[in-house]
Amino acid sequence: MTREHPRTDRLFEIGSAYRQAKVLLSAVELGVFSELAAGPLDARDLASRIRVHGRSARDFFDALVATGLLTRDDEGRYRNTEESDFYLDRAKPTYLGASFDQYNRREYVLWGSLTQSLQTGNPAAETHGHDHFGSLYNDAARFRTFVTAMTSGSLLAAQGIAHQFPWENYQTLCDVGTAQGCLPVQVALVHPHVRAIGFDLPMLCSAFEEYAVKRNVADRVSFAGGDFFKDPLPQAEVIVLGRVLHNWDLEAKKMLLDKAYRSIQTGGAVIVYDMLIDDDRRTSTTGLLSSLNMLLWTAGGFGYTATDCTGWMRSAGFTKTMVRHLPGGNSMIIGEK
C-alpha cells in the first residue's frame, strides 16, 4: 500500500499570499470599492473609471470576486460585498482603507527585508533611536499616511473601549500617543460627560484638532504636546496606552507604565490595548506577525502577551488587572490603581 504524501496546498497558499494581499491593496489604492459604492459597473466601465489597462482588468476584478471582496452578476456587472462596501468606501465614516494604504505604501516594501532584519536585528525602516516617530513626521506625505493609518487601525478597538469600559465611573481621560485622537473622539461621542486629552508630539496638534472638529467633539477633547520620554504624562483618572507599548523595548514599556501610574489619580485605571500574542505563543498568528512588524519598523519594539503586560502593570503598582477582547483583533488590559 502506497503511503500518501502530505498535501502541498497550504504551503503554496501561504507562500503566495502576497499576491492576494497586493490585489486588495491595489484595489484600495485605485478606489475600486469607492467607485462601486455608487452602483454596479461592468468590467469596461469600471476599468475606465479607475484608469487601468484593459489587458488584465477582468482578471483583476474577478480575482476580487474570487477572494470574496466583489460579486459579479449574470450580466457581468460588479458590486461591492457588504464587507467591502462598509469598510473600504472612502466616503463612509467606517472607512478603514487608510490602514491598507499604509500597508501598501510602506509595509509591503519593508517586509521584503525581513530576512536581513532577522539576521541583523536591525529595522528595515529608517529610525533614529527613540526619535523614529519624529523622523517619520518630518515627511509631510508619510506623516499624513501614517496618522490616518493609526486612526484606521485603532477605530474598531476605540469603539469597543468606548462601549465596554465603565466610563460612567470616570470624568477624565488621557490618551498617550494619540495621533489624530481616534480614542478620545470615540469616547467623547458615546460619553459626553468625559473630558479627554490627547497627548503626543507637538507636530500632531493640527491633525488632532482637525479630526476633533470633523467629528464634532472639539468642545470635549483637547491636545497636549509633549515627549513621553522627557515629560510627565498629563494627570487623569484614566490613562490609555493604545498600540503604543509594542513600539518600544522592555525598559521603555516599563517606564511608560510607571509614568502612567504616577499620573493616574487614586481609584483610576490604565488601559493598554494592542494586538496581543497568546500566552502559549502557538496560535496568535496576527499577534506574532505584528511583533515581527515591529522588528521591521523600530529599533527595539516587540509584541507581548497579556501575562507579560499584567506583570509589568503589577510591578508599576497597579493592583487588580483584567483582559477584555476588542473588535479588530485587539485586546485591552485594564489595571486599577
C-alpha positions in Angstrom: 0.0 0.0 0.0 1.4 3.3 -1.0 1.6 5.9 1.7 0.0 9.3 0.7 2.3 12.3 0.9 1.2 15.4 2.9 -0.8 17.9 0.8 1.0 20.9 -0.5 -2.0 23.3 -0.9 -1.5 25.1 2.4 2.2 25.7 1.8 1.6 27.2 -1.6 -1.3 29.3 -0.2 0.9 30.8 2.5 3.9 31.2 0.2 2.0 33.1 -2.4 -0.3 35.0 0.0 1.5 38.2 -1.1 -0.4 38.0 -4.4 -3.8 38.1 -2.8 -2.7 40.8 -0.4 -1.4 43.0 -3.3 -4.7 42.6 -5.2 -6.6 44.0 -2.2 -4.1 46.8 -1.6 -4.1 47.9 -5.3 -7.9 47.8 -5.3 -8.0 50.2 -2.3 -5.3 52.4 -3.9 -7.2 52.6 -7.2 -10.5 53.3 -5.5 -12.4 50.2 -6.8 -14.7 50.0 -3.8 -15.4 53.7 -3.7 -16.4 53.6 -7.4 -18.7 50.7 -6.9 -20.3 52.2 -3.8 -22.3 54.4 -6.2 -23.7 51.3 -8.1 -22.7 48.3 -10.2 -20.4 48.6 -13.2 -19.3 46.2 -15.9 -15.6 45.5 -16.5 -15.1 48.1 -19.2 -16.8 50.9 -17.3 -15.0 50.1 -14.0 -11.6 49.8 -15.8 -12.3 53.3 -17.3 -13.3 54.8 -14.0 -10.2 53.6 -12.1 -7.9 54.1 -15.1 -6.5 50.6 -15.5 -5.4 49.0 -18.8 -7.9 46.5 -20.4 -5.3 43.7 -20.7 -5.9 42.3 -17.2 -8.8 44.3 -15.9 -11.2 41.3 -15.9 -8.6 39.1 -14.2 -8.1 41.8 -11.6 -11.8 42.3 -10.9 -12.6 38.5 -11.0 -9.7 37.9 -8.5 -11.6 40.3 -6.2 -14.7 38.2 -6.8 -12.8 35.0 -6.0 -11.5 36.4 -2.8 -15.0 37.5 -1.7 -14.5 41.2 -2.0 -16.7 41.8 -5.0 -19.6 40.0 -6.6 -20.5 39.7 -10.3 -24.0 39.2 -11.6 -25.1 37.3 -14.7 -24.8 40.5 -16.8 -21.2 40.9 -15.9 -21.7 43.8 -13.5 -19.5 44.1 -10.4 -20.7 45.1 -7.0 -19.2 45.5 -3.5 -19.9 42.9 -0.9 -21.4 44.2 2.3 -18.0 44.0 4.0 -16.1 45.9 1.3 -18.8 48.5 0.9 -18.9 49.2 4.7 -15.2 49.4 5.3 -13.5 50.3 2.0 -15.6 53.1 0.6 -13.7 56.3 1.2 -16.9 58.3 1.5 -18.1 56.4 4.6 -17.1 57.2 8.2 -16.4 53.5 8.7 -13.6 53.6 6.1 -10.6 51.5 7.2 -8.7 51.9 3.9 -6.0 54.2 5.4 -4.6 51.1 7.1 -4.3 49.3 3.8 -2.8 52.5 2.3 0.0 52.2 5.0 0.5 48.5 4.2 0.8 49.3 0.5 3.0 52.4 0.7 5.3 51.4 3.5 5.0 47.9 5.0 4.8 45.9 1.7 8.3 47.1 0.9 9.6 46.7 4.4 8.6 43.1 4.6 10.8 42.4 1.7 13.7 43.0 4.1 12.5 40.5 6.7 15.4 38.0 6.2 18.0 40.7 6.6 16.4 42.2 9.7 16.1 38.7 11.2 19.8 38.2 10.6 21.0 41.6 11.9 18.3 42.5 14.5 18.1 45.9 12.8 14.9 47.5 11.4 14.3 48.0 7.7 12.7 51.4 8.2 14.9 54.5 8.8 15.0 55.1 12.5 16.9 57.4 14.9 16.5 55.6 18.2 13.6 56.9 20.3 13.0 59.6 17.7 11.8 57.3 14.9 8.3 58.9 15.1 9.8 62.3 14.9 11.8 61.2 11.8 8.6 59.8 10.2 6.6 63.0 10.9 9.2 65.2 9.2 8.0 64.0 5.8 4.6 65.5 5.0 3.3 62.7 2.8 4.5 60.0 5.1 3.1 61.9 8.1 -0.4 62.0 6.6 -0.3 58.4 5.5 0.8 57.3 9.0 -1.5 59.3 11.2 -4.6 58.4 9.1 -3.5 54.7 9.2 -3.2 55.0 13.0 -6.8 56.2 13.1 -8.0 53.5 10.8 -6.1 50.8 12.7 -7.5 51.9 16.1 -11.1 52.7 15.1 -12.7 49.3 15.9 -10.7 48.9 19.1 -11.5 52.5 20.2 -15.2 52.0 19.6 -15.0 48.8 21.6 -13.4 50.6 24.5 -15.9 53.4 24.4 -18.7 50.8 24.9 -17.1 48.2 27.1 -15.2 50.2 29.7 -17.3 51.7 32.6 -16.8 55.4 31.6 -19.9 56.3 33.8 -17.5 56.0 36.7 -14.9 58.4 35.4 -14.7 62.0 34.3 -11.3 62.5 32.7 -9.1 60.6 30.2 -5.6 61.0 28.7 -4.8 59.1 25.6 -1.0 58.7 25.3 0.4 58.5 21.7 -2.9 59.8 20.5 -2.0 60.7 16.8 -5.2 62.1 15.4 -7.2 61.3 18.5 -9.2 58.3 17.5 -9.7 57.0 21.0 -10.6 60.3 22.7 -13.0 61.1 19.9 -14.8 57.8 20.1 -15.2 58.0 23.9 -16.4 61.6 23.6 -19.0 60.6 21.0 -20.5 57.9 23.4 -19.9 59.6 26.7 -20.4 63.4 26.6 -19.5 63.8 30.3 -15.9 62.7 29.7 -13.3 65.3 29.2 -10.4 63.8 27.2 -6.8 64.9 26.5 -4.7 63.5 23.6 -1.0 63.5 24.4 1.6 63.2 21.6 4.5 65.0 20.0 3.7 68.7 19.3 3.6 68.3 15.5 0.4 66.2 15.9 -1.6 69.1 17.2 -3.1 70.3 14.0 -4.0 66.8 12.9 -5.7 66.1 16.2 -7.7 69.4 16.2 -8.8 68.9 12.6 -10.1 65.4 13.4 -11.9 66.6 16.6 -13.7 69.4 14.6 -14.6 66.9 11.9 -16.2 64.6 14.4 -17.9 67.5 16.3 -16.3 66.9 19.7 -13.8 69.8 19.8 -15.5 71.2 22.9 -14.8 68.0 24.8 -11.3 66.9 23.7 -8.0 68.8 23.8 -4.4 68.3 22.7 -1.4 68.4 25.0 2.0 68.3 23.3 5.0 66.6 24.8 7.5 63.8 24.6 6.8 60.9 27.0 10.5 60.1 27.2 11.2 63.6 28.6 7.9 64.9 30.0 5.4 63.7 32.7 2.1 62.5 31.4 -1.0 64.7 31.9 -3.0 63.7 35.0 -6.3 62.0 34.5 -8.5 59.3 36.1 -7.9 57.0 33.1 -4.7 56.8 31.0 -4.8 54.9 27.8 -1.7 53.4 26.1 -3.2 52.2 22.8 -0.9 50.4 20.3 2.0 52.2 22.0 3.9 49.7 24.1 4.7 47.4 21.2 6.9 50.2 19.6 9.5 50.1 22.4 11.9 47.9 24.2 11.2 46.4 27.7 12.8 49.3 29.6 10.6 51.8 27.8 7.5 49.7 28.2 8.0 49.6 32.0 8.9 53.3 32.1 5.6 54.3 30.4 3.6 52.2 32.8 5.5 53.7 35.8 4.7 57.2 34.4 1.1 56.3 33.9 0.8 55.1 37.5 2.2 58.4 38.8 -0.2 60.4 36.7 -3.4 58.4 37.4 -5.5 59.6 40.3 -6.2 57.1 43.1 -9.2 55.0 42.1 -8.3 55.4 38.4 -7.1 52.9 35.8 -4.7 52.4 33.0 -5.9 50.8 29.7 -3.4 49.1 27.4 -4.8 47.9 24.1 -2.8 46.1 21.4 -2.8 43.0 19.2 -1.6 40.5 21.8 0.3 37.3 21.5 -1.4 34.3 23.1 0.3 33.2 26.4 1.4 29.9 24.9 2.8 31.6 21.8 1.3 29.0 19.5 -1.9 30.3 18.0 -1.9 34.1 17.7 -0.7 34.5 14.1 -1.7 38.1 13.9 0.0 39.0 17.2 3.2 37.3 16.3 3.3 38.8 12.8 2.6 42.2 14.4 5.6 41.7 16.6 7.8 40.9 13.6 6.4 44.1 12.0 8.0 45.9 15.0 11.3 44.4 14.1 11.0 46.0 10.7 9.8 49.3 11.9 11.6 50.0 15.2 14.9 49.8 17.0 13.7 47.7 19.9 9.9 47.2 19.7 8.2 43.8 20.2 4.8 42.3 20.8 3.8 40.8 24.1 1.3 38.5 25.9 -1.4 39.5 28.3 0.5 37.8 31.1 3.6 39.9 30.2 1.7 43.1 30.4 -0.2 42.3 33.6 3.2 41.5 35.2 4.6 44.9 34.2 1.4 46.6 35.5 1.7 45.0 38.9 5.4 45.9 39.1 4.4 49.5 38.4 1.9 49.4 41.3 -1.4 48.6 39.7 -3.4 46.1 41.6 -6.4 44.4 40.0 -5.9 43.6 36.3 -8.3 42.2 33.7 -8.2 41.4 30.0 -11.1 42.0 27.6 -11.2 41.2 23.8 -12.0 44.0 21.4 -13.1 44.2 17.8 -10.5 44.2 15.1 -8.2 41.6 16.7 -7.1 43.8 19.6 -7.5 43.2 23.3 -7.4 45.6 26.2 -5.7 45.1 29.6 -7.1 47.2 32.4 -5.1 47.9 35.6 -6.7 49.6 38.6 -4.8 52.0 40.9 
